[in-house]
Amino acid sequence: MSSTSFTHESKLLLKLSGPIIIGQVGQVVIGLADTVMVGALGPVSLGASAFGNSVFAIFFVFGLGLLSPLSALFAHSEGEENYPHGGKLLHHGLAVAFGISLVMILILYASLPLLPHLGQTPEILKTGTAFFKIIMWSIVPSMIYQAYKQFTDGIGRTKIGMVVMLVGVIVNVPANYILIHGLYGFPRMGLNGSATATLVVRILMAMALAIYVHLHPQFHRYMTEKWTHRFDHYVLKNVLRLGIPNGFTFLFEVAGFSAAAILMGRFGAVPLAAHQITISLASTTFMVTVGLGIAASIRVGYERGRKQWHLARYIGFTAIALGAAYMSVCALMMYALRFWFPSLYVNDKEVIAWTAKFLVIVAFFEIFDGAQAVAIGALRGMADTKWPSVFAFVSYWILGLPLGYMMSFHWGLGPIGIWLGLLIGLMIAASLMTWRFHRLTRVSFIEG
């Protein structure tokens, strides 16, 4: 391929991923605004919200992962120009979103008796449980919103989800403030006000996206078949076949980093604080590659629908190269500014020193993190989610975390060993994901 083709495809990927990235930043802003407003209520409320959200996040991440392959399936039907099938996919995707929401609600309720055994103080447990009982219901509108967003993203209308998310950000801030402090006739609800505001905003976002999709003329060609209670078992099975392994891929990675934080806590408050700052910095740069990964899944899925295997392969590797290049720049920044970045969070010299040490490893970590995130997206575009889930489990739970544990607690490397373990896990994950995409697209290209 010529350099012009690379430039052209890069522009398409960046144009597609831009609104997705902005939408993800919007989610971060909502979380940040909630933290600031809850933090003003005091440390108990802040700790309780962190506790409730951390339990909720496990289920949210799995649901998000389960629904993520839908965008590639929509892109595939778009490539085939089979628009009624896109509508059928949306119907089935919504059924899966609603069904998995109900299952998760039941599991969340069943987990309530287990919360007292998670080592929290009585104050945080009491306040956090009340918060948790409200926030858990937001899983239903969140999953419905995600199903509609996967549809609009998958057919290339990524700006729609972005706009709804940004409006959600605008509504969320005053809603939180009003319900927390009891303004304009509303009762003063404190921390529960924040949970209620989040629930209401997520309901409004799901409703807004649903109304737009069903009423706007540009989507009429997808809605030619009447939705009834009847389901196509093949379509439903295909959604679940791709979604469940992808949900576990998301879960294995998030749980792996949570486990790393637990291990870091054994070294005391200072290394743990430095670890949290490092994760915060790495997560900020990671959002861009997640957006690129989603764009890659859409573009690869679209070309797969058109049977253009060589283009699907080229697009995937272009996206992986863009992700690695972007993260290389971030890596240089992390290394060069390793003492300055943590100073934005704290003034403690010891925490800053530990964070700077971790950021030296992150300088290498970033490149592999970006590559694996985009490669997973490209594999979703090829309707391959089973092997990525296996690779994620092996990379983090069989190799990365155990090696990090050994280096930290048995080989004398201390807190640094945990980050080296994460680095090794990401190196293995990125290599396996990229190799899998190479092998899968090479075979498809030859057979096609």
Long-range contacts (C-beta under 8 A, 24 or more apart in sequence): 1-314, 5-314, 6-318, 9-299, 9-314, 9-315, 9-318, 10-318, 10-322, 12-299, 13-292, 13-295, 13-296, 13-299, 13-315, 13-318, 13-319, 13-322, 14-295, 14-322, 16-156, 16-158, 16-295, 16-298, 16-299, 17-158, 17-288, 17-291, 17-292, 17-294, 17-295, 18-158, 18-291, 19-158, 19-159, 19-161, 19-162, 20-153, 20-158, 20-161, 20-162, 20-291, 20-294, 20-295, 21-287, 21-288, 21-290, 21-291, 22-162, 22-165, 22-166, 23-161, 23-162, 23-165, 23-166, 24-287, 24-290, 24-291, 25-287, 26-162, 26-165, 26-166, 26-168, 26-169, 27-165, 28-284, 28-287, 29-169, 30-168, 30-169, 30-172, 30-198, 30-201, 33-169, 33-172, 33-173, 33-176, 34-172, 34-176, 34-194, 34-198, 37-173, 37-176, 37-177, 37-180, 37-194, 38-180, 38-191, 38-194, 41-180, 41-190, 41-191, 44-123, 44-124, 44-127, 45-127, 45-190, 45-191, 47-120, 47-121, 47-124, 47-128, 48-123, 48-124, 48-127, 48-128, 48-131, 48-191, 49-128, 49-131, 49-191, 49-194, 49-195, 51-118, 51-120, 51-124, 51-125, 51-128, 51-132, 52-128, 52-129, 52-131, 52-132, 52-135, 52-195, 53-135, 54-258, 55-108, 55-111, 55-115, 55-118, 55-132, 56-108, 56-132, 56-135, 56-136, 56-139, 57-254, 58-251, 58-254, 58-255, 59-104, 59-107, 59-108, 59-139, 60-139, 60-142, 61-250, 61-251, 61-254, 62-104, 62-247, 62-248, 62-250, 62-251, 63-97, 63-100, 63-101, 63-104, 63-139, 63-142, 63-143, 63-146, 63-247, 64-146, 64-247, 64-250, 65-243, 65-246, 65-247, 65-248, 65-249, 65-250, 65-251, 66-96, 66-100, 66-243, 66-244, 66-246, 66-247, 67-93, 67-96, 67-97, 67-143, 67-146, 67-147, 67-150, 67-243, 68-150, 68-243, 68-246, 68-250, 68-294, 68-297, 68-380, 69-239, 69-242, 69-243, 69-246, 69-297, 69-380, 69-383, 69-385, 70-147, 70-150, 70-151, 70-154, 70-239, 70-243, 71-150, 71-151, 71-153, 71-154, 71-294, 71-297, 71-298, 71-301, 71-380, 72-154, 72-242, 72-297, 72-298, 72-300, 72-301, 72-380, 72-381, 72-383, 73-154, 73-238, 73-239, 73-242, 73-301, 73-383, 74-150, 74-151, 74-153, 74-154, 74-155, 74-301, 75-154, 75-155, 75-156, 75-297, 75-298, 75-299, 75-300, 75-301, 75-302, 75-305, 75-381, 76-301, 76-302, 76-304, 76-305, 76-383, 77-305, 78-154, 78-155, 78-156, 78-302, 78-305, 79-301, 79-302, 79-303, 79-304, 79-305, 79-306, 80-305, 80-306, 82-305, 83-221, 83-222, 83-224, 84-221, 84-222, 84-224, 84-225, 86-151, 86-154, 86-155, 86-222, 87-222, 87-223, 87-224, 87-225, 88-225, 88-232, 88-235, 89-151, 89-235, 89-239, 90-147, 90-148, 90-151, 90-213, 90-222, 91-225, 91-227, 91-231, 92-231, 92-232, 92-235, 92-236, 92-239, 93-147, 93-150, 93-151, 93-239, 94-144, 94-147, 94-148, 95-231, 95-236, 96-147, 96-236, 96-239, 96-240, 96-243, 97-143, 97-144, 97-146, 97-147, 98-140, 98-143, 98-144, 100-143, 101-139, 101-140, 101-142, 101-143, 101-144, 102-140, 104-139, 105-136, 105-137, 105-139, 105-140, 108-132, 108-136, 108-139, 109-136, 127-191, 130-191, 130-192, 131-191, 131-192, 131-194, 131-195, 134-192, 134-195, 134-196, 134-199, 135-195, 135-198, 135-199, 137-199, 138-198, 138-199, 138-202, 138-203, 141-199, 141-202, 141-203, 141-205, 141-206, 141-207, 142-202, 142-206, 144-206, 144-210, 145-202, 145-205, 145-206, 145-209, 148-206, 148-209, 148-210, 148-213, 149-209, 151-213, 152-209, 152-213, 153-294, 153-298, 154-298, 154-301, 155-222, 156-298, 156-302, 157-218, 158-295, 160-209, 160-212, 161-209, 164-205, 164-208, 164-209, 164-212, 165-205, 167-205, 167-208, 168-201, 168-202, 168-204, 168-205, 171-201, 171-204, 172-197, 172-198, 172-201, 175-200, 175-201, 242-380, 242-383, 242-385, 243-385, 245-385, 245-386, 245-388, 245-389, 246-380, 246-385, 246-388, 246-389, 248-389, 248-392, 248-393, 249-376, 249-385, 249-388, 249-389, 249-392, 252-389, 252-392, 252-393, 252-396, 252-397, 253-392, 253-396, 256-396, 256-397, 256-400, 256-401, 256-422, 256-425, 257-422, 259-401, 260-401, 260-404, 260-418, 260-419, 260-421, 260-422, 263-401, 263-404, 263-405, 263-408, 263-418, 264-415, 264-418, 266-409, 267-408, 267-414, 267-415, 270-348, 270-350, 270-351, 270-354, 271-354, 271-414, 271-415, 273-346, 273-348, 273-351, 273-354, 274-342, 274-351, 274-352, 274-354, 274-355, 274-357, 274-358, 274-415, 275-358, 275-415, 275-418, 275-419, 277-341, 277-342, 277-345, 277-346, 277-351, 277-355, 278-355, 278-358, 278-359, 278-362, 278-419, 280-345, 281-334, 281-341, 281-359, 281-362, 282-362, 282-365, 282-366, 282-369, 285-327, 285-330, 285-334, 285-366, 286-369, 286-370, 286-373, 288-326, 289-323, 289-326, 289-327, 289-369, 289-370, 289-373, 289-374, 290-373, 290-377, 292-319, 292-322, 292-323, 292-326, 292-370, 292-373, 292-374, 292-377, 293-319, 293-323, 293-373, 293-374, 293-375, 293-376, 293-377, 293-378, 293-380, 294-377, 295-319, 295-377, 296-320, 296-374, 296-377, 296-378, 296-381, 297-377, 297-378, 297-380, 297-381, 298-381, 299-381, 300-377, 300-378, 300-380, 300-381, 300-382, 301-380, 301-381, 301-382, 301-383, 302-381, 304-381, 304-382, 304-383, 304-444, 307-448, 309-441, 309-444, 309-445, 309-447, 309-448, 310-445, 310-448, 312-381, 312-382, 312-441, 312-444, 313-441, 313-442, 313-444, 313-445, 315-378, 316-375, 316-378, 316-381, 316-382, 316-437, 316-441, 317-437, 317-438, 319-374, 319-377, 319-378, 320-371, 320-374, 320-375, 320-378, 320-434, 320-437, 322-374, 323-370, 323-371, 323-373, 323-374, 324-367, 324-370, 324-371, 324-374, 326-370, 327-366, 327-367, 327-369, 327-370, 327-371, 328-366, 328-367, 330-366, 330-370, 331-362, 331-363, 331-364, 331-365, 331-366, 331-367, 332-363, 334-359, 334-362, 334-363, 334-366, 335-359, 335-360, 335-363, 354-415, 357-416, 358-415, 358-416, 358-419, 361-416, 361-419, 361-420, 361-422, 361-423, 362-419, 364-423, 365-419, 365-422, 365-423, 365-426, 368-423, 368-426, 368-427, 368-429, 368-430, 369-426, 369-430, 371-430, 371-433, 371-434, 372-426, 372-429, 372-430, 372-433, 372-434, 375-430, 375-433, 375-434, 375-436, 375-437, 376-433, 378-437, 379-433, 379-436, 379-437, 379-440, 382-437, 382-440, 382-441, 382-444, 384-436, 384-440, 387-436, 388-433, 388-436, 391-428, 391-429, 391-432, 391-433, 391-436, 392-429, 394-428, 394-432, 395-425, 395-426, 395-428, 395-429, 395-432, 396-425, 396-429, 399-424, 399-425, 399-428, 400-424, 400-425, 400-426, 400-428, 401-425
